[in-house]
Amino acid sequence: MVPSLFLAHGSPMLAIEDTGYSQFLENLGQQIKPKAIVIFTAHWETDVLTISFSNDAYDTIYDFGGFPDELYQIKYPAKGSEPVAEMVEAKFKQAGIAVRRDTARGLDHGSWTLLYRMYPNADIPVVQISVNPYLAVGEQIKIGEALQGLGKEDIMIIGSGVTVHNLRMLKFGQQHPDAWATEFDDWLISHIQNHDVDSLADYENQAPHARMAVPRAEHFVPLFIAMGSGNPDTKAQIIHRSYDYGTLSYLSFAF
């Protein structure tokens, strides 16, 4: 059995920099060996939940600019899995959640930078799924709940995003996190571990500094999908917490 994870993907530099967080991801990949990965990425937004549907190797999408040439040389040719995609599709339909198929899109950096550090051989099948950041928190949790139990089949669900993600507030070169960023994460940790869904659903009004931490929800909602997909009888675990550029959070959970 494997857990559901929320992992911060942060800067694309994650793929080539040697940091405490990149080392954590490498160790995590050595500890957990799923037979397939289902990943919800903040960098694929659609109105209708969309599932990558292919057995072929993915193209690597460089959906960023201005980074070192080394980053653009990385390829992550993981293959898809139509059987796993069909299983996921069926579970969504059974839960009354509308879905579409996509047969052409590659892996964006919300997916491949994490997976490159965890499973550098690209030898685990991947099913990539989009997010709709405009759905309420409760609806995001329901998307995850539709996939409960996949961990028992050694299929790992990953929500790839960031809890505190405000590019205008980055402070390059700053080693310590700003207090407002840690205060937001502190609030989030408390309410996630207490499974206080009502407060989480109202985070924009209740959480300190919520509008600075989450100016748009696309990086935030994968957290709730991962939360919903996990074991409801166990308490969420913080598996990593660090910060970059003063405000960029690498807070990560196992559910």
Backbone as CSV, one residue per row, in Angstrom:
resi,resn,N_x,N_y,N_z,CA_x,CA_y,CA_z,C_x,C_y,C_z
1,MET,0.850,-1.203,0.000,0.000,0.000,0.000,0.877,1.241,0.000
2,VAL,0.491,2.233,-0.807,1.244,3.483,-0.859,0.320,4.638,-0.440
3,PRO,0.873,5.710,0.135,0.047,6.844,0.546,-0.276,7.755,-0.621
4,SER,-1.249,8.646,-0.403,-1.462,9.777,-1.298,-0.570,10.912,-0.807
5,LEU,-0.019,11.668,-1.745,0.934,12.716,-1.391,0.521,14.065,-1.957
6,PHE,0.793,15.108,-1.189,0.823,16.456,-1.747,2.277,16.879,-1.726
7,LEU,2.824,17.179,-2.899,4.225,17.568,-3.012,4.329,18.942,-3.661
8,ALA,5.178,19.779,-3.089,5.429,21.103,-3.655,6.419,20.965,-4.804
9,HIS,6.108,21.568,-5.955,7.069,21.497,-7.053,7.885,22.780,-7.208
10,GLY,7.450,23.886,-6.623,8.268,25.086,-6.560,8.851,25.519,-7.882
11,SER,10.108,25.932,-7.858,10.794,26.396,-9.059,11.207,25.217,-9.937
12,PRO,11.209,25.402,-11.282,11.735,24.342,-12.156,13.180,23.964,-11.838
13,MET,13.917,24.854,-11.167,15.299,24.565,-10.793,15.402,23.359,-9.865
14,LEU,14.277,22.953,-9.315,14.235,21.751,-8.491,14.863,20.561,-9.218
15,ALA,14.741,20.530,-10.538,15.227,19.388,-11.308,16.747,19.289,-11.327
16,ILE,17.450,20.407,-11.125,18.914,20.377,-11.259,19.660,20.854,-10.025
17,GLU,18.992,21.500,-9.089,19.674,21.990,-7.896,19.757,20.905,-6.830
18,ASP,20.866,20.901,-6.097,21.035,19.986,-4.977,20.670,20.735,-3.693
19,THR,19.493,20.475,-3.172,18.995,21.155,-1.984,18.455,20.126,-1.000
20,GLY,18.101,20.597,0.180,17.478,19.704,1.148,16.194,19.104,0.622
21,TYR,15.440,19.886,-0.158,14.177,19.381,-0.681,14.408,18.369,-1.806
22,SER,15.364,18.630,-2.693,15.641,17.666,-3.757,16.147,16.353,-3.169
23,GLN,16.935,16.425,-2.106,17.404,15.212,-1.437,16.245,14.463,-0.781
24,PHE,15.305,15.214,-0.218,14.106,14.587,0.356,13.355,13.806,-0.711
25,LEU,13.154,14.418,-1.883,12.424,13.747,-2.954,13.139,12.483,-3.413
26,GLU,14.462,12.551,-3.515,15.219,11.372,-3.918,15.054,10.244,-2.903
27,ASN,15.113,10.585,-1.616,14.933,9.582,-0.568,13.515,9.024,-0.584
28,LEU,12.544,9.893,-0.834,11.149,9.456,-0.878,10.942,8.443,-1.998
29,GLY,11.549,8.709,-3.144,11.439,7.794,-4.265,12.074,6.440,-3.985
30,GLN,13.103,6.420,-3.156,13.734,5.158,-2.781,12.880,4.367,-1.792
31,GLN,12.077,5.097,-1.007,11.255,4.445,0.019,9.936,3.924,-0.539
32,ILE,9.376,4.609,-1.521,8.058,4.250,-2.060,8.211,3.835,-3.509
33,LYS,7.769,2.624,-3.828,7.883,2.093,-5.186,6.496,1.695,-5.699
34,PRO,5.724,2.647,-6.192,4.387,2.320,-6.708,4.464,1.611,-8.054
35,LYS,3.376,0.953,-8.429,3.343,0.334,-9.754,2.867,1.331,-10.809
36,ALA,2.233,2.427,-10.368,1.818,3.498,-11.280,1.595,4.760,-10.456
37,ILE,1.624,5.906,-11.135,1.444,7.208,-10.478,0.337,7.967,-11.190
38,VAL,-0.586,8.514,-10.402,-1.620,9.412,-10.905,-1.311,10.789,-10.320
39,ILE,-1.020,11.756,-11.167,-0.578,13.063,-10.674,-1.476,14.184,-11.183
40,PHE,-1.975,14.982,-10.258,-2.763,16.181,-10.562,-1.800,17.360,-10.550
41,THR,-1.668,18.045,-11.662,-0.685,19.109,-11.773,-1.337,20.492,-11.860
42,ALA,-0.783,21.428,-11.106,-1.277,22.801,-11.098,-1.082,23.511,-12.430
43,HIS,-0.237,22.943,-13.298,0.075,23.614,-14.562,-0.763,23.124,-15.731
44,TRP,-1.829,22.417,-15.414,-2.780,22.000,-16.450,-4.175,22.329,-15.937
45,GLU,-4.723,23.442,-16.399,-6.027,23.902,-15.944,-7.070,23.675,-17.041
46,THR,-8.186,23.048,-16.667,-9.293,22.824,-17.600,-10.615,22.989,-16.858
47,ASP,-11.661,23.306,-17.603,-12.992,23.396,-16.998,-13.525,22.018,-16.608
48,VAL,-13.224,21.021,-17.441,-13.643,19.644,-17.182,-12.398,18.826,-16.873
49,LEU,-12.454,18.045,-15.818,-11.332,17.208,-15.421,-10.865,16.383,-16.612
50,THR,-9.579,16.465,-16.937,-9.053,15.823,-18.139,-7.913,14.886,-17.783
51,ILE,-7.967,13.679,-18.358,-7.029,12.606,-18.029,-6.156,12.304,-19.234
52,SER,-4.849,12.241,-19.016,-3.967,11.815,-20.101,-4.219,10.341,-20.402
53,PHE,-4.306,10.013,-21.678,-4.776,8.684,-22.070,-3.900,8.138,-23.191
54,SER,-2.846,7.410,-22.810,-1.930,6.853,-23.803,-1.036,5.831,-23.128
55,ASN,-0.505,4.907,-23.912,0.526,3.988,-23.434,1.919,4.419,-23.877
56,ASP,1.988,5.494,-24.662,3.261,5.939,-25.220,4.045,6.772,-24.225
57,ALA,5.313,7.022,-24.539,6.146,7.899,-23.729,5.703,9.347,-23.910
58,TYR,5.672,10.078,-22.827,5.284,11.483,-22.869,6.407,12.350,-23.430
59,ASP,6.021,13.430,-24.105,6.956,14.515,-24.363,7.180,15.277,-23.061
60,THR,8.321,15.937,-22.965,8.628,16.777,-21.804,8.328,18.223,-22.161
61,ILE,7.424,18.846,-21.416,7.019,20.222,-21.703,7.856,21.186,-20.860
62,TYR,8.453,22.191,-21.509,9.231,23.213,-20.811,8.359,24.469,-20.732
63,ASP,7.431,24.449,-19.796,6.464,25.544,-19.688,6.984,26.635,-18.759
64,PHE,8.154,27.153,-19.116,8.800,28.212,-18.344,9.857,28.846,-19.236
65,GLY,10.375,29.986,-18.829,11.380,30.666,-19.631,12.429,31.341,-18.773
66,GLY,13.600,31.565,-19.357,14.639,32.305,-18.672,15.492,31.501,-17.717
67,PHE,15.496,30.185,-17.855,16.269,29.339,-16.955,17.516,28.815,-17.674
68,PRO,18.449,28.214,-16.935,19.686,27.719,-17.565,19.406,26.670,-18.641
69,ASP,20.288,26.635,-19.656,20.128,25.692,-20.759,20.062,24.254,-20.271
70,GLU,20.778,23.958,-19.194,20.807,22.601,-18.652,19.412,22.062,-18.371
71,LEU,18.529,22.940,-17.941,17.177,22.531,-17.582,16.388,22.073,-18.808
72,TYR,16.668,22.701,-19.952,15.927,22.390,-21.179,16.464,21.135,-21.876
73,GLN,17.551,20.606,-21.352,18.114,19.381,-21.923,17.544,18.130,-21.256
74,ILE,16.871,18.301,-20.143,16.330,17.152,-19.421,15.121,16.589,-20.162
75,LYS,15.100,15.300,-20.299,13.945,14.591,-20.844,13.411,13.653,-19.765
76,TYR,12.092,13.552,-19.689,11.503,12.590,-18.756,10.476,11.760,-19.525
77,PRO,10.942,10.702,-20.211,10.073,9.955,-21.124,9.277,8.833,-20.451
78,ALA,8.680,9.130,-19.311,7.805,8.126,-18.682,6.661,7.788,-19.631
79,LYS,6.189,6.563,-19.540,5.061,6.138,-20.357,3.746,6.336,-19.615
80,GLY,2.696,6.474,-20.381,1.368,6.505,-19.799,0.864,5.092,-19.526
81,SER,-0.369,4.999,-19.075,-0.987,3.689,-18.834,-2.473,3.794,-19.103
82,GLU,-2.898,3.286,-20.241,-4.328,3.319,-20.548,-5.153,2.497,-19.555
83,PRO,-4.673,1.330,-19.077,-5.467,0.594,-18.083,-5.703,1.396,-16.801
84,VAL,-4.671,2.081,-16.313,-4.853,2.896,-15.106,-5.748,4.089,-15.409
85,ALA,-5.555,4.715,-16.560,-6.405,5.847,-16.949,-7.869,5.426,-17.040
86,GLU,-8.136,4.246,-17.584,-9.508,3.739,-17.670,-10.096,3.504,-16.282
87,MET,-9.281,2.966,-15.375,-9.746,2.740,-14.011,-10.111,4.058,-13.329
88,VAL,-9.243,5.053,-13.497,-9.492,6.375,-12.900,-10.739,7.003,-13.513
89,GLU,-10.847,6.932,-14.822,-12.012,7.474,-15.518,-13.301,6.846,-14.999
90,ALA,-13.304,5.527,-14.828,-14.496,4.820,-14.354,-14.872,5.259,-12.944
91,LYS,-13.881,5.476,-12.093,-14.158,5.902,-10.721,-14.755,7.304,-10.695
92,PHE,-14.246,8.182,-11.553,-14.812,9.525,-11.628,-16.268,9.480,-12.114
93,LYS,-16.515,8.708,-13.147,-17.872,8.623,-13.681,-18.830,8.027,-12.653
94,GLN,-18.362,7.032,-11.915,-19.192,6.422,-10.873,-19.556,7.437,-9.798
95,ALA,-18.651,8.403,-9.555,-18.892,9.449,-8.564,-19.649,10.642,-9.136
96,GLY,-20.036,10.563,-10.415,-20.777,11.654,-11.039,-19.915,12.833,-11.445
97,ILE,-18.617,12.591,-11.629,-17.686,13.662,-11.999,-17.396,13.571,-13.496
98,ALA,-17.678,14.635,-14.216,-17.455,14.660,-15.661,-15.963,14.622,-15.969
99,VAL,-15.584,13.854,-16.995,-14.179,13.739,-17.372,-14.034,13.751,-18.900
100,ARG,-12.846,14.124,-19.339,-12.472,14.047,-20.743,-11.143,13.321,-20.862
101,ARG,-10.846,12.858,-22.056,-9.565,12.224,-22.335,-8.674,13.157,-23.158
102,ASP,-7.361,13.058,-22.912,-6.386,13.792,-23.722,-5.322,12.792,-24.164
103,THR,-5.042,12.749,-25.460,-4.097,11.765,-25.981,-2.804,12.395,-26.487
104,ALA,-2.634,13.697,-26.297,-1.497,14.373,-26.928,-0.585,15.127,-25.961
105,ARG,-1.099,15.560,-24.833,-0.328,16.461,-23.977,0.823,15.745,-23.287
106,GLY,1.971,16.423,-23.209,3.120,15.882,-22.494,3.057,16.185,-21.001
107,LEU,4.152,15.853,-20.315,4.252,16.140,-18.885,4.781,17.557,-18.688
108,ASP,4.033,18.388,-17.956,4.499,19.735,-17.658,5.420,19.707,-16.436
109,HIS,6.007,20.865,-16.120,7.023,20.850,-15.060,6.429,20.638,-13.669
110,GLY,5.106,20.790,-13.532,4.480,20.425,-12.268,4.547,18.938,-12.013
111,SER,4.713,18.167,-13.071,4.836,16.713,-12.957,6.283,16.233,-13.063
112,TRP,6.959,16.606,-14.153,8.234,15.935,-14.418,9.363,16.372,-13.504
113,THR,9.361,17.599,-12.990,10.465,17.991,-12.109,10.461,17.155,-10.829
114,LEU,9.279,16.935,-10.260,9.175,16.080,-9.081,9.575,14.649,-9.400
115,LEU,8.986,14.114,-10.465,9.200,12.706,-10.797,10.641,12.444,-11.220
116,TYR,11.274,13.420,-11.837,12.676,13.272,-12.238,13.572,13.080,-11.022
117,ARG,13.260,13.773,-9.922,14.048,13.603,-8.701,13.702,12.312,-7.971
118,MET,12.435,11.922,-8.017,12.003,10.729,-7.283,12.330,9.434,-8.025
119,TYR,12.054,9.423,-9.326,12.207,8.213,-10.131,12.949,8.565,-11.420
120,PRO,14.256,8.801,-11.318,15.022,9.330,-12.465,15.057,8.412,-13.677
121,ASN,14.771,7.132,-13.498,14.792,6.211,-14.633,13.510,6.273,-15.466
122,ALA,12.525,7.042,-15.012,11.251,7.207,-15.737,10.631,5.854,-16.076
123,ASP,10.722,4.924,-15.127,10.276,3.552,-15.393,8.954,3.197,-14.716
124,ILE,8.261,4.194,-14.186,6.951,3.968,-13.578,5.894,4.663,-14.438
125,PRO,4.839,3.964,-14.850,3.793,4.590,-15.673,3.133,5.761,-14.950
126,VAL,2.802,6.785,-15.708,2.235,8.012,-15.151,0.933,8.352,-15.867
127,VAL,-0.088,8.695,-15.099,-1.328,9.254,-15.629,-1.443,10.672,-15.082
128,GLN,-1.411,11.659,-15.964,-1.475,13.067,-15.564,-2.912,13.573,-15.693
129,ILE,-3.342,14.346,-14.692,-4.717,14.850,-14.660,-4.698,16.358,-14.407
130,SER,-5.623,17.046,-15.034,-5.736,18.499,-14.899,-6.452,18.888,-13.603
131,VAL,-6.450,20.181,-13.316,-7.217,20.722,-12.193,-8.099,21.861,-12.684
132,ASN,-9.174,22.080,-11.965,-10.030,23.253,-12.175,-9.958,24.093,-10.908
133,PRO,-9.191,25.192,-10.919,-8.988,25.966,-9.691,-10.223,26.722,-9.225
134,TYR,-11.268,26.751,-10.068,-12.460,27.523,-9.710,-13.495,26.706,-8.942
135,LEU,-13.262,25.416,-8.804,-14.166,24.610,-7.987,-13.903,24.865,-6.511
136,ALA,-14.953,24.770,-5.697,-14.825,24.969,-4.254,-13.977,23.867,-3.639
137,VAL,-13.454,24.147,-2.458,-12.606,23.180,-1.764,-13.321,21.848,-1.594
138,GLY,-14.596,21.884,-1.226,-15.356,20.658,-1.052,-15.421,19.823,-2.306
139,GLU,-15.505,20.473,-3.465,-15.538,19.754,-4.739,-14.173,19.149,-5.054
140,GLN,-13.105,19.848,-4.691,-11.761,19.302,-4.895,-11.575,18.043,-4.048
141,ILE,-12.050,18.092,-2.822,-11.942,16.928,-1.940,-12.725,15.754,-2.521
142,LYS,-13.897,16.021,-3.090,-14.703,14.945,-3.690,-13.985,14.296,-4.871
143,ILE,-13.253,15.096,-5.635,-12.469,14.528,-6.740,-11.471,13.512,-6.183
144,GLY,-10.806,13.901,-5.100,-9.880,12.973,-4.471,-10.577,11.758,-3.890
145,GLU,-11.710,11.971,-3.250,-12.428,10.858,-2.620,-12.846,9.794,-3.626
146,ALA,-13.097,10.209,-4.865,-13.472,9.243,-5.898,-12.369,8.219,-6.142
147,LEU,-11.129,8.572,-5.767,-9.990,7.692,-6.016,-9.493,6.989,-4.758
148,GLN,-10.217,7.119,-3.670,-9.808,6.435,-2.448,-9.670,4.937,-2.706
149,GLY,-8.645,4.352,-2.144,-8.430,2.921,-2.288,-7.395,2.550,-3.333
150,LEU,-7.021,3.484,-4.209,-6.007,3.156,-5.210,-4.663,2.855,-4.563
151,GLY,-4.414,3.468,-3.404,-3.166,3.197,-2.700,-3.016,1.735,-2.310
152,LYS,-4.144,1.075,-2.052,-4.098,-0.350,-1.710,-3.676,-1.204,-2.899
153,GLU,-3.807,-0.645,-4.097,-3.378,-1.335,-5.315,-2.000,-0.847,-5.760
154,ASP,-1.310,-0.150,-4.851,0.024,0.392,-5.114,0.049,1.399,-6.257
155,ILE,-1.059,2.113,-6.421,-1.111,3.238,-7.344,-1.053,4.515,-6.511
156,MET,-0.012,5.286,-6.702,0.213,6.467,-5.874,-0.412,7.703,-6.508
157,ILE,-1.182,8.423,-5.705,-1.783,9.686,-6.138,-0.928,10.824,-5.605
158,ILE,-0.581,11.750,-6.474,0.188,12.933,-6.097,-0.590,14.178,-6.504
159,GLY,-0.790,15.090,-5.567,-1.238,16.434,-5.880,-0.003,17.311,-5.938
160,SER,0.289,17.893,-7.098,1.493,18.695,-7.281,1.125,20.170,-7.334
161,GLY,1.563,20.916,-6.333,1.246,22.343,-6.265,2.172,23.033,-5.282
162,VAL,1.677,24.071,-4.633,2.430,24.793,-3.607,1.412,25.449,-2.681
163,THR,1.651,25.418,-1.376,0.707,26.062,-0.455,0.849,27.580,-0.473
164,VAL,2.065,28.086,-0.338,2.314,29.534,-0.420,3.021,29.794,-1.739
165,HIS,2.302,30.426,-2.681,2.815,30.582,-4.043,2.408,31.947,-4.566
166,ASN,3.242,32.931,-4.302,3.002,34.293,-4.780,4.312,34.805,-5.373
167,LEU,4.421,34.726,-6.698,5.682,35.051,-7.356,6.088,36.505,-7.154
168,ARG,5.117,37.371,-6.900,5.437,38.786,-6.676,6.080,39.013,-5.310
169,MET,5.943,38.039,-4.415,6.462,38.189,-3.052,7.782,37.447,-2.842
170,LEU,8.348,36.863,-3.898,9.620,36.152,-3.753,10.739,37.131,-3.414
171,LYS,11.665,36.666,-2.579,12.816,37.480,-2.176,14.071,36.672,-2.455
172,PHE,14.627,36.859,-3.634,15.755,36.053,-4.083,16.964,36.273,-3.173
173,GLY,17.565,35.162,-2.777,18.718,35.217,-1.894,18.377,35.155,-0.424
174,GLN,17.111,35.340,-0.072,16.735,35.301,1.349,16.630,33.847,1.813
175,GLN,17.316,33.524,2.881,17.372,32.154,3.368,16.248,31.811,4.337
176,HIS,15.808,32.792,5.121,14.778,32.520,6.131,13.397,32.898,5.583
177,PRO,12.357,32.174,6.001,11.009,32.477,5.491,10.397,33.687,6.177
178,ASP,9.580,34.427,5.456,8.815,35.518,6.050,7.785,34.958,7.025
179,ALA,7.514,35.712,8.070,6.592,35.241,9.108,5.192,34.987,8.563
180,TRP,4.733,35.833,7.634,3.362,35.663,7.142,3.206,34.344,6.402
181,ALA,4.261,33.906,5.708,4.191,32.639,4.962,4.110,31.454,5.924
182,THR,4.905,31.482,6.976,4.864,30.375,7.934,3.574,30.388,8.742
183,GLU,3.031,31.571,9.010,1.764,31.648,9.749,0.621,31.040,8.938
184,PHE,0.623,31.276,7.635,-0.403,30.666,6.799,-0.264,29.150,6.817
185,ASP,0.958,28.649,6.645,1.167,27.201,6.659,0.835,26.589,8.019
186,ASP,1.149,27.300,9.098,0.804,26.808,10.445,-0.706,26.590,10.565
187,TRP,-1.455,27.578,10.096,-2.924,27.464,10.144,-3.388,26.269,9.314
188,LEU,-2.812,26.131,8.151,-3.189,25.054,7.246,-2.896,23.687,7.868
189,ILE,-1.726,23.536,8.431,-1.342,22.271,9.064,-2.329,21.898,10.162
190,SER,-2.643,22.856,11.005,-3.552,22.585,12.125,-4.899,22.081,11.636
191,HIS,-5.457,22.738,10.638,-6.804,22.382,10.198,-6.819,21.128,9.323
192,ILE,-5.733,20.872,8.623,-5.650,19.621,7.857,-5.524,18.437,8.809
193,GLN,-4.659,18.554,9.800,-4.453,17.422,10.703,-5.659,17.170,11.595
194,ASN,-6.472,18.186,11.811,-7.728,18.003,12.550,-8.897,17.682,11.631
195,HIS,-8.596,17.586,10.338,-9.611,17.308,9.306,-10.808,18.255,9.443
196,ASP,-10.495,19.532,9.629,-11.514,20.567,9.785,-11.893,21.091,8.397
197,VAL,-12.698,20.325,7.703,-13.038,20.640,6.311,-13.805,21.956,6.214
198,ASP,-14.658,22.242,7.179,-15.444,23.482,7.131,-14.544,24.710,7.143
199,SER,-13.542,24.712,8.009,-12.615,25.850,8.057,-11.747,25.907,6.807
200,LEU,-11.306,24.751,6.347,-10.485,24.718,5.131,-11.262,25.263,3.940
201,ALA,-12.541,24.941,3.878,-13.377,25.422,2.774,-13.521,26.940,2.794
202,ASP,-13.307,27.533,3.969,-13.430,28.990,4.137,-12.057,29.625,4.382
203,TYR,-11.005,28.998,3.852,-9.645,29.463,4.147,-9.420,30.911,3.726
204,GLU,-10.081,31.353,2.665,-9.867,32.724,2.193,-10.236,33.752,3.250
205,ASN,-11.213,33.420,4.098,-11.644,34.339,5.146,-11.015,34.041,6.502
206,GLN,-10.674,32.775,6.748,-10.209,32.385,8.071,-8.694,32.304,8.220
207,ALA,-8.006,31.910,7.179,-6.560,31.710,7.293,-5.829,33.048,7.273
208,PRO,-4.818,33.212,8.122,-4.049,34.466,8.106,-3.275,34.610,6.808
209,HIS,-3.336,35.810,6.226,-2.571,36.155,5.023,-2.963,35.297,3.808
210,ALA,-4.198,34.819,3.788,-4.614,33.895,2.735,-4.483,34.503,1.345
211,ARG,-4.810,35.754,1.190,-4.797,36.351,-0.149,-3.375,36.610,-0.645
212,MET,-2.427,36.766,0.278,-1.025,36.857,-0.137,-0.486,35.479,-0.477
213,ALA,-0.869,34.475,0.316,-0.349,33.128,0.115,-0.922,32.471,-1.136
214,VAL,-2.200,32.740,-1.410,-2.900,32.077,-2.511,-3.582,33.131,-3.387
215,PRO,-2.808,33.870,-4.198,-3.435,34.861,-5.074,-4.312,34.222,-6.148
216,ARG,-3.930,33.016,-6.604,-4.754,32.169,-7.473,-4.703,30.767,-6.897
217,ALA,-5.771,30.005,-7.101,-5.906,28.724,-6.407,-5.333,27.536,-7.152
218,GLU,-4.788,27.735,-8.362,-4.392,26.570,-9.165,-3.288,25.741,-8.499
219,HIS,-2.382,26.398,-7.747,-1.332,25.646,-7.060,-1.796,25.107,-5.706
220,PHE,-2.904,25.611,-5.233,-3.393,25.258,-3.895,-4.317,24.045,-3.921
221,VAL,-5.176,23.945,-4.931,-6.211,22.914,-4.919,-5.693,21.480,-5.040
222,PRO,-4.507,21.220,-5.625,-4.035,19.833,-5.598,-3.875,19.275,-4.188
223,LEU,-3.666,20.168,-3.215,-3.593,19.736,-1.815,-4.880,19.050,-1.388
224,PHE,-6.015,19.624,-1.740,-7.299,19.081,-1.288,-7.671,17.812,-2.055
225,ILE,-7.236,17.716,-3.298,-7.455,16.482,-4.048,-6.669,15.341,-3.407
226,ALA,-5.408,15.598,-3.080,-4.589,14.581,-2.415,-5.182,14.214,-1.067
227,MET,-5.634,15.209,-0.341,-6.249,14.972,0.972,-7.467,14.064,0.847
228,GLY,-8.316,14.335,-0.115,-9.519,13.537,-0.301,-9.232,12.111,-0.708
229,SER,-8.133,11.900,-1.425,-7.822,10.572,-1.944,-7.153,9.666,-0.925
230,GLY,-6.723,10.239,0.201,-5.989,9.464,1.188,-6.875,8.613,2.077
231,ASN,-6.238,7.951,3.006,-6.950,7.104,3.970,-7.667,7.986,4.980
232,PRO,-8.997,7.981,5.012,-9.723,8.879,5.925,-9.568,8.511,7.394
233,ASP,-9.030,7.330,7.676,-8.887,6.873,9.059,-7.525,7.205,9.662
234,THR,-6.646,7.817,8.883,-5.319,8.160,9.399,-5.127,9.674,9.393
235,LYS,-4.264,10.143,10.260,-3.983,11.576,10.371,-2.948,11.981,9.331
236,ALA,-3.172,13.117,8.715,-2.216,13.625,7.733,-0.857,13.835,8.384
237,GLN,0.199,13.490,7.653,1.567,13.637,8.150,2.313,14.689,7.350
238,ILE,3.030,15.556,8.049,3.946,16.481,7.380,5.199,15.675,7.043
239,ILE,5.540,15.572,5.777,6.716,14.801,5.401,7.897,15.692,5.012
240,HIS,7.632,16.966,4.766,8.720,17.919,4.527,8.177,19.326,4.724
241,ARG,9.055,20.187,5.253,8.712,21.607,5.341,9.981,22.435,5.243
242,SER,10.043,23.264,4.231,11.126,24.224,4.081,10.626,25.338,3.172
243,TYR,11.454,26.387,3.014,11.051,27.549,2.223,12.221,28.011,1.362
244,ASP,11.885,28.619,0.243,12.885,29.177,-0.653,12.468,30.602,-1.012
245,TYR,13.453,31.438,-1.291,13.186,32.822,-1.710,12.287,33.574,-0.721
246,GLY,12.365,33.222,0.541,11.633,33.952,1.574,10.187,33.563,1.755
247,THR,9.519,33.151,0.677,8.073,32.913,0.785,7.587,31.649,0.084
248,LEU,8.398,31.041,-0.772,7.953,29.880,-1.536,8.004,28.641,-0.647
249,SER,6.851,28.051,-0.395,6.744,26.945,0.548,6.946,25.598,-0.135
250,TYR,7.703,24.728,0.544,7.861,23.340,0.099,7.161,22.386,1.082
251,LEU,6.170,22.893,1.765,5.390,22.064,2.685,4.747,20.916,1.910
252,SER,4.935,19.695,2.411,4.434,18.498,1.733,3.799,17.561,2.748
253,PHE,2.765,16.858,2.307,1.974,15.972,3.190,1.856,14.581,2.608
254,ALA,1.670,13.613,3.529,1.220,12.264,3.162,-0.132,12.046,3.810
255,PHE,-1.065,11.453,3.063,-2.418,11.207,3.542,-2.725,9.704,3.504
